[in-house]
């Protein structure tokens, strides 16, 4: 591939990437997490005091500080796009320099059209993890540069970016697997000066989060991370428990990556032989990342029993690079045709799930629709049209009575709303509300009885679908 062709292709990829991020920004209403996070941002903007805004202390604070600089919804989404685009540029520049134009172009195209990456870039703050996902590859490529040049400035840069990743999400602790394994394998011989990595990273973390310099607040962070809430109603895979089975992180990964796993498997041994021709440092990067990412998934499956999609997205830049290098090493007509088919599938999914990429994965069936657990995530997303319709019912009839489950995503109360456990069987009601998350996935004590009552007494009046045609919110008319 010539330099000119590579430049034109990357310009086209970046333009498509920008369009998929910027077109209809904010068209999907915030998730519950995004709404909570924006509340913290609003607190910072009003008080200018980070110590006065300590809600959800387990979420490290740098993303809140960055978004506090923005005023207006559009500015918040532009921040997410900036970091998402930064990630794409870093991936392409690094891949092109180290692995060549063909692998770099393929990796950029994979990344730019990935539904999970697009979901991250079109969302905000902690449920997006896009800021965290941007600092993560920077920490990896600077460590790679240190292994290549042995200039301490690169290790110091890696420490700074590592501190910034930790300041953006506590999940950065898992990044340490990649850094530690690659350092041991590729940065030889070790030097005593390298231990300065730790104070530099720690200083960056505390300087960029501010509030954790107080021991009591830092202890709250540690306690929140060590004692995760047990939410049995999450009902993962119908198990009645919040604990995911050991293989669940791998399920999330395979579903979110899509057809590219099949191509990676098809490349098989020939891809490994092709990689054997790479320089030693490049082979070590691929091998160390693969090993570290595998350990990360195993730890989350066997030890933590928890893995939402946005806790994997920081690794996707390097993951797509590994896939691109593996595919590029096997040059054949069959592989070329397979790549075209896989891209057609991914582009089709990018179109049909637009703009709600968080729900990607629902095409594989009901079992894959959940809350934090995905791969398709609801989590109170896009309730705006629902609230507008409910408001219209109340405006038409101020005395309207709407039955809701004791636990529901609408989260509204008042004289117009009657919870199911308090209904009078001799009274007549006007409407009822049910949502997919609480009516099908979560398992609260009243769920089955409420669903049976709805089937007996109500018919659909208004529905709201997520792609591809999954009814998520339903207002039903009471008939008898």
N, C-alpha and C positions, 0 to 999 in steps of 0.2 A: 504494500500500500504506500503510495507516494505521500510526501508531507502535505502537499496541497489537498489531496483527497481526504486525508485524515483531518485536516483543519476544517474542511467543508462539512464533513460528517459530524464532527463534534459540535460545530456551530448549529447544525440542524438538531442534534440531540439536545443541546442546551435550550434551544428555542422551544422544542416540544416540552421539555421539563418545566420551563418557565410558564408555558401556557397551562399545563396541567396543575400548576400550583396557583397561578394568579387569576385564572378565569373563574368567576363566581366565588371569589374569596368569601369565606364566612357564610356560604349558602346553607351549610348544615349547622343547626343550633348546637351550642356547647354541650359537652358531656357533663356529668355531675362533677368530675374532677376538675375540668376546665373552669366551671363556674366557681368552685371553691378556690382554685388558684387565682382567678381574677379578683376574688374578694381580698386575698392577701396583697395582690398588686395594688388594688384600690386603697388599702390601708397604708401601704408604703407611700403612695402618692399624696395622701392626705396628711399623714403624720411626719413623714421624712425621718422616721425612727424605726430601724429594723428590729429593735428590742420590743417595740410595741405591737409587732405583727408576727406572732409566734405560732399561729394556727398551723396544724399539720407539720409539726417540727421534724418528722422523719424525712420530709422532702427537703434536701439541702437547698440553700437559698439563692444561689447565683442566678438561676432563670428568673426569679421574682424581681431581683434588682435590675436585670437587663430590661424586663418588660415594664418596670416602673418608669423607664425613660420614655415610654410610648404613651401617647394620649390619643385615644380613639381606636375603634375596632380594627380599622384598616392597618394602622401602624403595628398592631400586635401580630397580625398575619404576615406583614412584610418582614418582621423580625424572624419568624419561623422560616419564611422563604429564603432569607439571606443565609441562615445557617445551613439549610438544606442544600442550597446552591454551592456554598463553600465546600461542603462535603463532596459534591460531585466534582468540583474543580480539583480538589486535592487528590481524589481517587484517580482522575484522568491524568493529571500531571505526573503523579508518582508511577502509575502503571505504564505510561508512555516512556518515561525515562528508563525504567528498569526492565520492562517486559516487551516493549515494542508497540508500534502503532495499532496493529491488528488487535492484540489482546486488550489494549487500553480502550479502543473504540467499542469493542464488544462489552467490556466491563461497564463502560459509561452507559451504553444503551440498556443493559440489564438493569442497572441501578436507576436510571431515569424513568423507566416504565414500571418499576416494581410497585404493586399496589400498597405494600406495607410501607415502603419509603414515601410514597405519595401521601399516605394517611398521616405519617409523622410530620411531613412538611406542611400539610394543610391544617394541622391542629396546633394547639398552644400548650406551652408549659409542660407540666410533669407527665400528662397523658400523651404528649407528643414525644418528649425526650429528644427533640431535634437538636437542642443545644449540646446536650450530653453526647449525642451521636456525632456531632461535628468535632468535638475535642478528642474523642476516642481515636479516630484514624490519625490525627495529628500526633498524638503520643506514640503511636506505633511507627509512623514513618520517620519521626525524629530519632527513635531508638534504632531503627534500621540504618539511618545515616551515621549514627554513632558507631554501630558495628562495622560500617564500611570505612569510616575515616578515623575512628578512635579520637576524635576531637571532643573534648569534654563539653564544649558549648552545646553540642547536640544532645548529650545526656541531660544537661541542665534544662534544655528546651523540653525534652521528654518529661522531666520532673514537673515543670510548670504546667504543661498540658495535662499531666496526670492529676495534679492538684485541682485544675479547673474541671476535669471530668468528675472528680469526687465532689466538688462544689456544686455540680449540676445534678448529680444523682448518686445515692449510696450504692447503686448497682455497679459503680465504677470499681468496687472491690474485685469483681470478677474479671475486670480488665487486667488486673494484676497477674492473672494466670498467663496471659499472652506475654506480658512484659517479662515476667520472671523466667519463663521457659526459654524465650528467645534470647534473653541476656545470658543465661547459663550456657546455651548451645552456641551462640554466635559471637558473644563479646568476650573473647578469650585472648590473653589471660586477664582475669579480673584485677582491678586496681583498687587500693584502699580509698582513693579519692572518689570512686564511684559511690561510696556510701553517702556522699553528700546528696545523692538523689532524694533520700528520705526527708531530711530537714527542708530541702527546697520545695518538695511536693507538699509537705505539711504546712510550711509558711504560706504557700500559695493558697491552699485550702482555707486556712483561717483568715487570711487577708481578704479573700473573695466572698466569704460567707459572713464574716463579722461576728454574728451572734454566738458562734460556738467557742469564742475565746473565753466566755464565761463557763467555768467547769460545770455548773448546775445545768445549763442548757445543753452542753455537749453530752452530759450524762443522760438527759432526756432523749437525745438522738440515739445514743447507744441502746438504751432500754427499748425504745420504739422499734429498733431494728431487730433486737433479740427476742422480743415478745410480740410477734405478729398476732393480730386478732384471729380467732377461729370462727369463721362464718359458715356454719354447717349448711345454711340455706343456699349456699352457692351451688350445691348439688352437682358437683362435677361429674359428667358422664352418667348422671342418674344415680350416683353412689350415695347420695344423702350426706355428703361430706364436702368440706372445703379442700381437702387434700387431693391433689391430682395424682394419678397413677405414675409410676416411674417413667413410663414412656411418653408422657404428655409433652414435655419440651421438644421431643423429636417430632411429634405430630404437628405442633405449632410451626416448627421450622419447615417441615416438608410442605405443609399446606401453604404457608406464606411465600415460600420460594417458588412454588408452582412447578411447571413442567421441567425446569432446568435440572432438577435432581435426576430425572430420567436420562437426560443427555450426559450428565456427569457419570452416571452408572454405565451408560453405553460406551463412553470413552474408555473406561476401564483401564486395563493394563497398558494399552497403547498410550494413554495420557500419561501414565506414570513413566513410561519409557521416554516419552517426549520431554517430560519435566527433567529427566535425568540429564538432558543436554543443556539445561540451564546452568548458569554460574552457581557456585556453592552457596553463596549468601542468599540467593533467591530461592533455592531449594529449601534452605533452612527456614526462611520466612514462611513458606507454604506449609512445610511440615510442622513447625512449631505452632502456627496458627490453628491448623487442623487438630493437633493434639490438645491444645488449650481450649478450643471451642468445644471439643468433645467432652473434656473434663467438666467444663462449665455446664453443659447439658446434663451430664450424669449427676453432678452435685445437685442441680435444681430438681432433678427427677427423684433421686434416691434419698436426699437429705432434706431439702426444703419443701418438696412436694408443691411447688408453685412456679408458674411461668406464664406471665402474660406476654402478648406479642411485643409490647413496647419495651420489654426487658431484653429483647434480642436484637433490636434494630441497630444498636451501635456497632454490631459486628458485621452488618450486611455489606458495607463497602468492601472490606477485605474478603468476605465470603464470595461476593460476585466476582472479585478479581481472581480468586482461586478457580472458580467455575470457568471464567473466560480463558484463563491460561490453559486449563485442562482441555477445553473444547478446541482452542486454537492449535493445540499440539497435535490434534488428530485431523489432518487435512484429507477429506474424501468427499465425494459427491453425496454420499448417504448422510454424512454428518452435516454438510451444508444444507441439505433439504430438511433435516431434523431441526436445525437452528431456525430456519425460516418458519417452520410449523410452530415451534415453541414461541417465537416472537409473535406470530399471528394470534396465538392463544392469549399471550400476555397483553397484547394491545387490545384484543377483544374484551378482556376483563377490565383493562384500564378504562375502556369506554363504557361498559355496561354498569360498572360500579361507581362511576363518576356522579357526584362528588363525594359519595359516602364510602371511601376506601376502608374505613374502619370495619365495615361489615363484610369485607372480603373474606371468603371462607364459607359463607353460608350456602354457596352453590353445591357443597358436598353433603348437605343434609342437615336436619334439625339438630343432630347430636353436636354439630360444630358451632352452634349459636349459643353464646353465653354472655357473661358480664366481663370481669377482668380476664377470666379465661376465655380464650377465643376458640378457634381463630376469628370468628365473627363476633364483634363486641357491640353491645347496645349501650348499657350504662347511662341511661337517661338522655341519650343523644336526640337532638332535633325535636324537642317537645313544643317548639313554637307553634306550628300549625295545630297541634292538639289543643293547646291552651286557647288559641284563637277560636277554635270551634266551640269549646266548652263555654268561653265567654259569650259567644253568640247565642247559645242556648239560654244562658242566664239573662242576657239582654232582652230576648224575646219573651221570657217568662221569669220574672224575678223570684217566683216561688217554686221553680223547677226543683225536683228532687232527683239526685243522681246517686246511685248506689256504687260504692267502690269497695274493693277488697281491703281487709284490715292493713295489708301491706301492698302498696302499689306505687308505680312510678310517677303518677300524677302529683302526689304529695300536696294536695289541696284539702282544705277543711273549711268549715263554716256551715251556715244553715242550709245550703244547697246540697251538701254532701252527707251521705249516710253510709257508715261503714257496715259491712256485711254482717258482722256479729251482733249488730244492734237493730237490724231490720225487724219490722213487725209483719208477720205473715198475713195479717188481715188488712194491711195497708197497701195501697197502690202507689207505685213509683213511676217516674217518667222515663228515666234512662239509667243505664249502667255502663261502667267503664272497666275495661280489662286490657292489660298489655302483655306482650309476648314474654317478657323477662319474668314477671311475677306469675303469669298465668300458665306458662309452659316449662320454664327452666328452673327458677327458684322453687324451693319446696318449703312453704310455710304451712302450718296446721290447717288453715282454712282453705287452701288452694283448691283441693279436689271438690269440696262441698260447694265452693263458690262457682266453679266451672259447671257443676251439675245444675245449680240454680240458674245460671245464665242460659244453659241449653234448654231448660224447661220454660223459662219465662220471657226470653229476650230474642230479638233478631237484630242483625246488623243495621245500623243507621249511617255510620261514617267510619271509614277505615283509612289508615295511613301505612303505606308500604315502604320498606327498605328494599334495595335491589338484592337479588333478582326476584321481585314480587313476593316478598315475605311480609305479611301483615304484622306490624309491630304494635300499633295502637288501634284500639277498636272502641267506638262508642256505640252502644246497642240500645234499641228502643224497647221499653217494657211493653209486653203485649197482654199478659194475663197473670 
